[in-house]
């Protein structure tokens, strides 16, 4: 009876693991697809952050690394897409707006 119970538990664990992988596969595929064009971005910080994010996505169990990569990616993209100050505004040392 002990082996039967152990086999049942292992089977349940395997099913749960497959379900987890299936649930994570789609978001990871979408993230990788979205990041691909960013690997050719002219901003080197965005490229580096995208690479780090893709590397972190390969090990989703390491949540601290993934969270740090997501934050760095967000900062890099925000900086790259922030409106640029005009030459005149930069010269005066002011802010846009």
MOPAC internal coordinates of N, CA, C and O (Angstrom, degrees):
PM7 1SCF
backbone

  N    0.0000 0     0.00 0     0.00 0    0    0    0
  C    1.4500 1     0.00 0     0.00 0    1    0    0
  C    1.5124 1   111.10 1     0.00 0    2    1    0
  O    1.2310 1   119.83 1   146.77 1    3    2    1
  N    1.3545 1   117.92 1   -33.23 1    3    2    1
  C    1.4508 1   121.92 1  -179.07 1    5    3    2
  C    1.5194 1   112.16 1   -62.45 1    6    5    3
  O    1.2310 1   120.55 1   137.30 1    7    6    5
  N    1.3391 1   116.55 1   -42.70 1    7    6    5
  C    1.4590 1   119.68 1  -179.70 1    9    7    6
  C    1.5211 1   111.42 1   -68.48 1   10    9    7
  O    1.2310 1   120.65 1   143.63 1   11   10    9
  N    1.3022 1   116.36 1   -36.37 1   11   10    9
  C    1.4641 1   120.33 1   178.32 1   13   11   10
  C    1.5183 1   111.09 1   -62.49 1   14   13   11
  O    1.2310 1   120.84 1   137.39 1   15   14   13
  N    1.3157 1   116.00 1   -42.61 1   15   14   13
  C    1.4781 1   121.04 1   178.97 1   17   15   14
  C    1.5293 1   110.37 1   -66.05 1   18   17   15
  O    1.2310 1   120.52 1   137.90 1   19   18   17
  N    1.3300 1   116.61 1   -42.10 1   19   18   17
  C    1.4621 1   120.63 1   178.76 1   21   19   18
  C    1.5283 1   110.58 1   -63.18 1   22   21   19
  O    1.2310 1   120.63 1   138.27 1   23   22   21
  N    1.3314 1   116.40 1   -41.73 1   23   22   21
  C    1.4668 1   119.91 1   178.93 1   25   23   22
  C    1.5226 1   110.62 1   -64.12 1   26   25   23
  O    1.2310 1   120.36 1   140.98 1   27   26   25
  N    1.3212 1   116.92 1   -39.02 1   27   26   25
  C    1.4564 1   121.14 1   178.46 1   29   27   26
  C    1.5280 1   111.24 1   -64.01 1   30   29   27
  O    1.2310 1   120.82 1   136.54 1   31   30   29
  N    1.3188 1   116.04 1   -43.46 1   31   30   29
  C    1.4659 1   120.30 1   178.68 1   33   31   30
  C    1.5251 1   111.26 1   -64.11 1   34   33   31
  O    1.2310 1   120.53 1   137.27 1   35   34   33
  N    1.3164 1   116.59 1   -42.73 1   35   34   33
  C    1.4680 1   120.09 1   177.85 1   37   35   34
  C    1.5241 1   111.12 1   -63.47 1   38   37   35
  O    1.2310 1   120.77 1   140.67 1   39   38   37
  N    1.3094 1   116.13 1   -39.33 1   39   38   37
  C    1.4657 1   120.14 1   178.55 1   41   39   38
  C    1.5204 1   110.58 1   -63.71 1   42   41   39
  O    1.2310 1   120.59 1   135.76 1   43   42   41
  N    1.3307 1   116.49 1   -44.24 1   43   42   41
  C    1.4723 1   119.95 1   177.87 1   45   43   42
  C    1.5269 1   111.10 1   -62.40 1   46   45   43
  O    1.2310 1   120.67 1   139.40 1   47   46   45
  N    1.3263 1   116.32 1   -40.60 1   47   46   45
  C    1.4642 1   120.55 1   179.30 1   49   47   46
  C    1.5275 1   110.49 1   -63.05 1   50   49   47
  O    1.2310 1   120.57 1   138.35 1   51   50   49
  N    1.3121 1   116.52 1   -41.65 1   51   50   49
  C    1.4636 1   121.07 1   179.31 1   53   51   50
  C    1.5289 1   110.95 1   -64.24 1   54   53   51
  O    1.2310 1   120.36 1   138.07 1   55   54   53
  N    1.3186 1   116.93 1   -41.93 1   55   54   53
  C    1.4661 1   121.06 1   178.36 1   57   55   54
  C    1.5274 1   109.85 1   -64.54 1   58   57   55
  O    1.2310 1   120.31 1   135.46 1   59   58   57
  N    1.3229 1   117.01 1   -44.54 1   59   58   57
  C    1.4698 1   120.56 1   179.22 1   61   59   58
  C    1.5244 1   110.58 1   -62.45 1   62   61   59
  O    1.2310 1   120.44 1   140.11 1   63   62   61
  N    1.3135 1   116.77 1   -39.89 1   63   62   61
  C    1.4629 1   120.68 1   179.25 1   65   63   62
  C    1.5286 1   110.65 1   -64.35 1   66   65   63
  O    1.2310 1   120.13 1   137.22 1   67   66   65
  N    1.3216 1   117.35 1   -42.78 1   67   66   65
  C    1.4688 1   121.19 1   178.50 1   69   67   66
  C    1.5213 1   111.03 1   -64.84 1   70   69   67
  O    1.2310 1   120.40 1   142.38 1   71   70   69
  N    1.3310 1   116.84 1   -37.62 1   71   70   69
  C    1.4601 1   120.05 1   178.22 1   73   71   70
  C    1.5260 1   110.85 1   -66.28 1   74   73   71
  O    1.2310 1   120.47 1   140.36 1   75   74   73
  N    1.3203 1   116.71 1   -39.64 1   75   74   73
  C    1.4646 1   121.00 1   178.56 1   77   75   74
  C    1.5173 1   110.70 1   -64.19 1   78   77   75
  O    1.2310 1   120.83 1   134.57 1   79   78   77
  N    1.3121 1   116.01 1   -45.43 1   79   78   77
  C    1.4677 1   120.24 1   178.61 1   81   79   78
  C    1.5240 1   110.45 1   -61.50 1   82   81   79
  O    1.2310 1   120.32 1   137.73 1   83   82   81
  N    1.3189 1   117.00 1   -42.27 1   83   82   81
  C    1.4695 1   120.49 1   179.70 1   85   83   82
  C    1.5258 1   111.00 1   -64.13 1   86   85   83
  O    1.2310 1   120.53 1   141.88 1   87   86   85
  N    1.3420 1   116.58 1   -38.12 1   87   86   85
  C    1.4671 1   120.22 1  -179.78 1   89   87   86
  C    1.5178 1   111.97 1   -69.56 1   90   89   87
  O    1.2310 1   120.11 1   150.03 1   91   90   89
  N    1.3128 1   117.40 1   -29.97 1   91   90   89
  C    1.4631 1   121.66 1  -176.50 1   93   91   90
  C    1.5258 1   111.51 1   -90.54 1   94   93   91
  O    1.2310 1   119.95 1   154.62 1   95   94   93
  N    1.3042 1   117.71 1   -25.38 1   95   94   93
  C    1.4640 1   121.67 1  -174.21 1   97   95   94
  C    1.5277 1   112.38 1   -58.01 1   98   97   95
  O    1.2310 1   120.00 1   133.16 1   99   98   97
  N    1.3281 1   117.61 1   -46.84 1   99   98   97
  C    1.4667 1   121.20 1  -177.17 1  101   99   98
  C    1.5294 1   112.28 1   -62.09 1  102  101   99
  O    1.2310 1   119.01 1   129.60 1  103  102  101
  N    1.3441 1   119.50 1   -50.40 1  103  102  101
  C    1.4718 1   118.52 1   178.28 1  105  103  102
  C    1.5356 1   112.80 1   -62.24 1  106  105  103
  O    1.2310 1   120.24 1   144.58 1  107  106  105
  N    1.3287 1   117.16 1   -35.42 1  107  106  105
  C    1.4648 1   119.71 1   178.62 1  109  107  106
  C    1.5258 1   110.91 1   -67.50 1  110  109  107
  O    1.2310 1   120.61 1   140.43 1  111  110  109
  N    1.3121 1   116.43 1   -39.57 1  111  110  109
  C    1.4628 1   120.18 1   177.79 1  113  111  110
  C    1.5223 1   110.56 1   -63.40 1  114  113  111
  O    1.2310 1   120.83 1   137.07 1  115  114  113
  N    1.3373 1   116.02 1   -42.93 1  115  114  113
  C    1.4655 1   119.38 1   179.09 1  117  115  114
  C    1.5262 1   111.00 1   -64.93 1  118  117  115
  O    1.2310 1   120.25 1   139.92 1  119  118  117
  N    1.3343 1   117.13 1   -40.08 1  119  118  117
  C    1.4656 1   120.55 1   179.36 1  121  119  118
  C    1.5254 1   110.58 1   -64.39 1  122  121  119
  O    1.2310 1   120.27 1   136.19 1  123  122  121
  N    1.3054 1   117.09 1   -43.81 1  123  122  121
  C    1.4678 1   120.50 1   179.20 1  125  123  122
  C    1.5192 1   111.19 1   -64.43 1  126  125  123
  O    1.2310 1   120.25 1   139.54 1  127  126  125
  N    1.3241 1   117.12 1   -40.46 1  127  126  125
  C    1.4612 1   121.46 1   178.46 1  129  127  126
  C    1.5270 1   110.97 1   -64.95 1  130  129  127
  O    1.2310 1   120.53 1   138.56 1  131  130  129
  N    1.3283 1   116.59 1   -41.44 1  131  130  129
  C    1.4631 1   120.46 1   179.62 1  133  131  130
  C    1.5207 1   111.87 1   -69.82 1  134  133  131
  O    1.2310 1   120.29 1   147.22 1  135  134  133
  N    1.3162 1   117.05 1   -32.78 1  135  134  133
  C    1.4649 1   120.47 1  -177.01 1  137  135  134
  C    1.5286 1   112.60 1   -77.53 1  138  137  135
  O    1.2310 1   119.85 1   156.29 1  139  138  137
  N    1.3141 1   117.90 1   -23.71 1  139  138  137
  C    1.4628 1   120.64 1  -175.99 1  141  139  138
  C    1.5242 1   113.04 1   -53.70 1  142  141  139
  O    1.2310 1   118.42 1   130.64 1  143  142  141
  N    1.3488 1   120.62 1   -49.36 1  143  142  141
  C    1.4659 1   119.24 1   178.67 1  145  143  142
  C    1.5277 1   112.84 1   -64.39 1  146  145  143
  O    1.2310 1   120.55 1   151.87 1  147  146  145
  N    1.3167 1   116.56 1   -28.13 1  147  146  145
  C    1.4639 1   119.45 1  -179.49 1  149  147  146
  C    1.5271 1   112.20 1   -70.47 1  150  149  147
  O    1.2310 1   120.39 1   161.68 1  151  150  149
  N    1.3162 1   116.86 1   -18.32 1  151  150  149
  C    1.4622 1   120.66 1   177.79 1  153  151  150
  C    1.5373 1   110.43 1   -70.28 1  154  153  151
  O    1.2310 1   120.12 1   164.83 1  155  154  153
  N    1.3262 1   117.37 1   -15.17 1  155  154  153
  C    1.4681 1   121.86 1   178.03 1  157  155  154
  C    1.5291 1   111.75 1  -106.02 1  158  157  155
  O    1.2310 1   120.24 1  -169.10 1  159  158  157
  N    1.3122 1   117.15 1    10.90 1  159  158  157
  C    1.4644 1   122.06 1  -178.39 1  161  159  158
  C    1.5314 1   110.10 1   -64.11 1  162  161  159
  O    1.2310 1   120.69 1   -31.59 1  163  162  161
  N    1.3133 1   116.28 1   148.41 1  163  162  161
  C    1.4691 1   120.23 1   179.37 1  165  163  162
  C    1.5244 1   111.55 1   -75.19 1  166  165  163
  O    1.2310 1   119.87 1   163.71 1  167  166  165
  N    1.3149 1   117.86 1   -16.29 1  167  166  165
  C    1.4646 1   121.56 1   179.75 1  169  167  166
  C    1.5346 1   108.87 1   -88.75 1  170  169  167
  O    1.2310 1   119.87 1   -66.26 1  171  170  169
  N    1.3389 1   117.86 1   113.74 1  171  170  169
  C    1.4648 1   119.87 1  -176.82 1  173  171  170
  C    1.5355 1   113.38 1   -63.78 1  174  173  171
  O    1.2310 1   119.95 1   152.90 1  175  174  173
  N    1.3343 1   117.71 1   -27.10 1  175  174  173
  C    1.4628 1   119.70 1   178.36 1  177  175  174
  C    1.5298 1   111.28 1   -67.81 1  178  177  175
  O    1.2310 1   120.55 1   143.20 1  179  178  177
  N    1.3278 1   116.56 1   -36.80 1  179  178  177
  C    1.4642 1   120.86 1   177.92 1  181  179  178
  C    1.5263 1   109.51 1   -67.56 1  182  181  179
  O    1.2310 1   120.34 1   137.18 1  183  182  181
  N    1.3219 1   116.95 1   -42.82 1  183  182  181
  C    1.4677 1   120.97 1   179.01 1  185  183  182
  C    1.5273 1   110.32 1   -61.05 1  186  185  183
  O    1.2310 1   120.41 1   132.56 1  187  186  185
  N    1.3127 1   116.82 1   -47.44 1  187  186  185
  C    1.4690 1   121.05 1   179.96 1  189  187  186
  C    1.5235 1   110.82 1   -62.19 1  190  189  187
  O    1.2310 1   120.34 1   135.18 1  191  190  189
  N    1.3225 1   116.95 1   -44.82 1  191  190  189
  C    1.4651 1   120.60 1  -179.37 1  193  191  190
  C    1.5270 1   110.87 1   -65.12 1  194  193  191
  O    1.2310 1   120.02 1   141.54 1  195  194  193
  N    1.3258 1   117.57 1   -38.46 1  195  194  193
  C    1.4666 1   120.82 1   178.25 1  197  195  194
  C    1.5276 1   110.39 1   -65.37 1  198  197  195
  O    1.2310 1   120.34 1   138.78 1  199  198  197
  N    1.3277 1   116.95 1   -41.22 1  199  198  197
  C    1.4703 1   120.74 1   177.55 1  201  199  198
  C    1.5246 1   110.43 1   -62.15 1  202  201  199
  O    1.2310 1   120.55 1   133.99 1  203  202  201
  N    1.3186 1   116.56 1   -46.01 1  203  202  201
  C    1.4593 1   120.29 1   179.87 1  205  203  202
  C    1.5219 1   111.42 1   -63.53 1  206  205  203
  O    1.2310 1   120.33 1   142.13 1  207  206  205
  N    1.3180 1   116.97 1   -37.87 1  207  206  205
  C    1.4537 1   120.53 1   178.34 1  209  207  206
  C    1.5245 1   110.69 1   -65.49 1  210  209  207
  O    1.2310 1   120.04 1   134.82 1  211  210  209
  N    1.3181 1   117.53 1   -45.18 1  211  210  209
  C    1.4636 1   120.28 1   178.54 1  213  211  210
  C    1.5211 1   110.84 1   -62.30 1  214  213  211
  O    1.2310 1   120.12 1   140.68 1  215  214  213
  N    1.3211 1   117.38 1   -39.32 1  215  214  213
  C    1.4645 1   119.96 1   177.29 1  217  215  214
  C    1.5271 1   111.27 1   -65.21 1  218  217  215
  O    1.2310 1   120.45 1   139.77 1  219  218  217
  N    1.3207 1   116.75 1   -40.23 1  219  218  217
  C    1.4656 1   120.32 1   178.92 1  221  219  218
  C    1.5166 1   111.25 1   -67.67 1  222  221  219
  O    1.2310 1   119.98 1   146.82 1  223  222  221
  N    1.3274 1   117.65 1   -33.18 1  223  222  221
  C    1.4632 1   121.13 1   179.16 1  225  223  222
  C    1.5199 1   112.22 1   -65.96 1  226  225  223
  O    1.2310 1   120.38 1   158.62 1  227  226  225
  N    1.3221 1   116.89 1   -21.38 1  227  226  225
  C    1.4628 1   119.29 1  -179.17 1  229  227  226
  C    1.5252 1   111.87 1   -71.39 1  230  229  227
  O    1.2310 1   120.05 1   161.51 1  231  230  229
  N    1.3293 1   117.51 1   -18.49 1  231  230  229
  C    1.4633 1   121.02 1   178.56 1  233  231  230
  C    1.5237 1   108.52 1  -131.62 1  234  233  231
  O    1.2310 1   120.87 1   -99.97 1  235  234  233
  N    1.3315 1   115.94 1    80.03 1  235  234  233
  C    1.4596 1   120.58 1  -174.51 1  237  235  234
  C    1.5246 1   113.15 1   -69.10 1  238  237  235
  O    1.2310 1   120.15 1   166.55 1  239  238  237
  N    1.3245 1   117.32 1   -13.45 1  239  238  237
  C    1.4617 1   119.69 1   178.34 1  241  239  238
  C    1.5213 1   111.68 1   -74.08 1  242  241  239
  O    1.2310 1   120.12 1   159.49 1  243  242  241
  N    1.3172 1   117.37 1   -20.51 1  243  242  241
  C    1.4602 1   121.36 1   178.61 1  245  243  242
  C    1.5306 1   107.67 1   -90.76 1  246  245  243
  O    1.2310 1   121.13 1  -102.25 1  247  246  245
  N    1.3172 1   115.44 1    77.75 1  247  246  245
  C    1.4641 1   121.29 1  -171.04 1  249  247  246
  C    1.5238 1   113.24 1   -66.21 1  250  249  247
  O    1.2310 1   119.60 1   147.01 1  251  250  249
  N    1.3259 1   118.36 1   -32.99 1  251  250  249
  C    1.4669 1   119.96 1  -179.76 1  253  251  250
  C    1.5298 1   110.21 1   -64.42 1  254  253  251
  O    1.2310 1   120.48 1   137.73 1  255  254  253
  N    1.3109 1   116.69 1   -42.27 1  255  254  253
  C    1.4714 1   120.70 1   178.45 1  257  255  254
  C    1.5241 1   110.34 1   -65.40 1  258  257  255
  O    1.2310 1   120.64 1   138.20 1  259  258  257
  N    1.3192 1   116.38 1   -41.80 1  259  258  257
  C    1.4634 1   120.86 1   179.68 1  261  259  258
  C    1.5248 1   110.67 1   -63.88 1  262  261  259
  O    1.2310 1   120.54 1   135.91 1  263  262  261
  N    1.3296 1   116.56 1   -44.09 1  263  262  261
  C    1.4683 1   120.89 1   179.62 1  265  263  262
  C    1.5282 1   110.75 1   -62.56 1  266  265  263
  O    1.2310 1   120.20 1   136.47 1  267  266  265
  N    1.3274 1   117.23 1   -43.53 1  267  266  265
  C    1.4636 1   120.98 1   179.05 1  269  267  266
  C    1.5280 1   110.86 1   -63.85 1  270  269  267
  O    1.2310 1   120.48 1   139.75 1  271  270  269
  N    1.3283 1   116.69 1   -40.25 1  271  270  269
  C    1.4664 1   120.61 1   179.21 1  273  271  270
  C    1.5243 1   111.02 1   -66.51 1  274  273  271
  O    1.2310 1   120.50 1   140.30 1  275  274  273
  N    1.3234 1   116.66 1   -39.70 1  275  274  273
  C    1.4669 1   120.10 1   177.39 1  277  275  274
  C    1.5234 1   111.57 1   -63.65 1  278  277  275
  O    1.2310 1   120.41 1   137.56 1  279  278  277
  N    1.3119 1   116.82 1   -42.44 1  279  278  277
  C    1.4678 1   120.28 1   179.02 1  281  279  278
  C    1.5235 1   111.26 1   -65.57 1  282  281  279
  O    1.2310 1   120.18 1   136.05 1  283  282  281
  N    1.3256 1   117.26 1   -43.95 1  283  282  281
  C    1.4636 1   120.74 1   178.74 1  285  283  282
  C    1.5294 1   110.85 1   -63.41 1  286  285  283
  O    1.2310 1   120.62 1   140.51 1  287  286  285
  N    1.3164 1   116.42 1   -39.49 1  287  286  285
  C    1.4583 1   121.25 1   178.33 1  289  287  286
  C    1.5278 1   109.97 1   -63.26 1  290  289  287
  O    1.2310 1   120.45 1   133.93 1  291  290  289
  N    1.3088 1   116.75 1   -46.07 1  291  290  289
  C    1.4667 1   120.69 1   178.60 1  293  291  290
  C    1.5147 1   112.19 1   -59.71 1  294  293  291
  O    1.2310 1   120.35 1   136.13 1  295  294  293
  N    1.3263 1   116.93 1   -43.87 1  295  294  293
  C    1.4709 1   120.33 1   178.87 1  297  295  294
  C    1.5220 1   111.15 1   -63.72 1  298  297  295
  O    1.2310 1   120.28 1   137.20 1  299  298  297
  N    1.3256 1   117.07 1   -42.80 1  299  298  297
  C    1.4725 1   120.69 1  -178.78 1  301  299  298
  C    1.5252 1   111.23 1   -64.63 1  302  301  299
  O    1.2310 1   120.52 1   136.45 1  303  302  301
  N    1.3194 1   116.61 1   -43.55 1  303  302  301
  C    1.4653 1   119.70 1  -179.69 1  305  303  302
  C    1.5269 1   110.46 1   -68.58 1  306  305  303
  O    1.2310 1   120.17 1   138.71 1  307  306  305
  N    1.3160 1   117.28 1   -41.29 1  307  306  305
  C    1.4719 1   119.84 1   177.67 1  309  307  306
  C    1.5218 1   111.42 1   -61.42 1  310  309  307
  O    1.2310 1   120.36 1   137.41 1  311  310  309
  N    1.3189 1   116.92 1   -42.59 1  311  310  309
  C    1.4658 1   120.11 1   179.19 1  313  311  310
  C    1.5247 1   111.11 1   -65.61 1  314  313  311
  O    1.2310 1   120.60 1   140.06 1  315  314  313
  N    1.3299 1   116.45 1   -39.94 1  315  314  313
  C    1.4670 1   120.39 1  -178.37 1  317  315  314
  C    1.5233 1   112.39 1   -70.78 1  318  317  315
  O    1.2310 1   120.00 1   153.00 1  319  318  317
  N    1.3107 1   117.61 1   -27.00 1  319  318  317
  C    1.4608 1   120.19 1  -176.68 1  321  319  318
  C    1.5260 1   113.44 1  -104.13 1  322  321  319
  O    1.2310 1   120.33 1  -178.01 1  323  322  321
  N    1.3293 1   116.98 1     1.99 1  323  322  321
  C    1.4664 1   120.29 1   179.28 1  325  323  322
  C    1.5257 1   109.11 1   -66.69 1  326  325  323
  O    1.2310 1   120.15 1   -36.40 1  327  326  325
  N    1.3234 1   117.33 1   143.60 1  327  326  325
  C    1.4653 1   119.82 1   178.12 1  329  327  326
  C    1.5269 1   110.36 1   -60.82 1  330  329  327
  O    1.2310 1   121.44 1   -41.64 1  331  330  329
  N    1.2937 1   114.85 1   138.36 1  331  330  329
  C    1.4727 1   120.73 1   179.61 1  333  331  330
  C    1.5218 1   108.99 1   -85.58 1  334  333  331
  O    1.2310 1   120.92 1   -39.00 1  335  334  333
  N    1.3222 1   115.85 1   141.00 1  335  334  333
  C    1.4622 1   120.61 1   175.00 1  337  335  334
  C    1.5224 1   108.83 1   -72.54 1  338  337  335
  O    1.2310 1   120.69 1   -34.20 1  339  338  337
  N    1.2869 1   116.29 1   145.80 1  339  338  337
  C    1.4570 1   120.10 1   177.45 1  341  339  338
  C    1.5275 1   109.55 1   -67.79 1  342  341  339
  O    1.2310 1   121.34 1   -18.25 1  343  342  341
  N    1.3053 1   115.05 1   161.75 1  343  342  341
  C    1.4629 1   120.12 1   178.74 1  345  343  342
  C    1.5249 1   109.98 1   -57.40 1  346  345  343
  O    1.2310 1   120.15 1   136.38 1  347  346  345
  N    1.3193 1   117.31 1   -43.62 1  347  346  345
  C    1.4546 1   121.90 1  -177.79 1  349  347  346
  C    1.5315 1   111.27 1   -65.01 1  350  349  347
  O    1.2310 1   120.24 1   137.34 1  351  350  349
  N    1.3062 1   117.14 1   -42.66 1  351  350  349
  C    1.4645 1   121.09 1   179.44 1  353  351  350
  C    1.5296 1   110.27 1   -65.28 1  354  353  351
  O    1.2310 1   120.43 1   137.95 1  355  354  353
  N    1.3353 1   116.79 1   -42.05 1  355  354  353
  C    1.4702 1   119.63 1   178.32 1  357  355  354
  C    1.5211 1   110.55 1   -63.49 1  358  357  355
  O    1.2310 1   120.60 1   140.08 1  359  358  357
  N    1.3289 1   116.46 1   -39.92 1  359  358  357
  C    1.4625 1   120.41 1  -178.80 1  361  359  358
  C    1.5197 1   111.77 1   -64.37 1  362  361  359
  O    1.2310 1   120.70 1   140.56 1  363  362  361
  N    1.3256 1   116.27 1   -39.44 1  363  362  361
  C    1.4558 1   120.64 1   178.42 1  365  363  362
  C    1.5149 1   112.49 1   -76.08 1  366  365  363
  O    1.2310 1   120.54 1   167.84 1  367  366  365
  N    1.3487 1   116.57 1   -12.16 1  367  366  365
  C    1.4488 1   120.82 1  -179.58 1  369  367  366
  C    1.5075 1   113.08 1    76.09 1  370  369  367
  O    1.2310 1   120.51 1  -160.10 1  371  370  369
  N    1.3171 1   116.64 1    19.90 1  371  370  369
  C    1.4620 1   121.40 1  -178.30 1  373  371  370
  C    1.5060 1   112.75 1   -95.85 1  374  373  371
  O    1.2310 1   122.00 1     8.13 1  375  374  373
  N    1.2962 1   113.78 1  -171.87 1  375  374  373
  C    1.4563 1   121.87 1   178.25 1  377  375  374
  C    1.5230 1   109.52 1  -115.13 1  378  377  375
  O    1.2310 1   121.29 1   -27.19 1  379  378  377
  N    1.3246 1   115.14 1   152.81 1  379  378  377
  C    1.4704 1   119.05 1   177.55 1  381  379  378
  C    1.5277 1   108.89 1   -71.87 1  382  381  379
  O    1.2310 1   121.06 1   -30.12 1  383  382  381
  N    1.3181 1   115.58 1   149.88 1  383  382  381
  C    1.4546 1   117.73 1   172.96 1  385  383  382
  C    1.4212 1   113.84 1   124.73 1  386  385  383
  O    1.2310 1   120.10 1   180.00 1  387  386  385

